[in-house]
Amino acid sequence: RLFDSPWTCQAVFRSLKPLAKNYVLRLLLVTVPVPQAHQAALSSLLDLDLYRQGQQAGRPTFQLHPTFQAQLQWALSTGGHMLGEVPRSVLAAAPNREALDAFAHNQWEALQ
């Protein structure tokens, strides 16, 4: 019953340590057994330059693109703008109704 509410699930997710969040996100949309989907997932991450492989002290290392990682962490953990929400900076720069009406009128008159 604990996970019956999406709000509870989100609260539990936010309380996880970063590596645990990583595991949850990696498995969140996987609908096939992990070994089968693993290589395809890595290929798509590499193709998009989201995933970087390296070596440190002779051991393999794996890391997300740092900018992508920071932006997605911010969006998921601090409640950044929801998709489709217009940022205030864009709204402030948008013309008001009167300016739009005047522009539309001038465009219409130019057609006649």
HELIX and SHEET records of a PDB file:
HELIX    1   1 LEU A    2  ASP A    4  5                                   3    
HELIX    2   2 PRO A    6  SER A   15  1                                  10    
HELIX    3   3 PRO A   18  LEU A   28  1                                  11    
HELIX    4   4 VAL A   34  ASP A   47  1                                  14    
HELIX    5   5 PRO A   66  SER A   77  1                                  12    
HELIX    6   6 ARG A   88  ALA A   93  1                                   6    
HELIX    7   7 ARG A   97  LEU A  111  1                                  15    
SHEET    1   A 2 TYR A  51  GLN A  56  0                                        
SHEET    2   A 2 ARG A  59  LEU A  64 -1                                        
END                                                                             
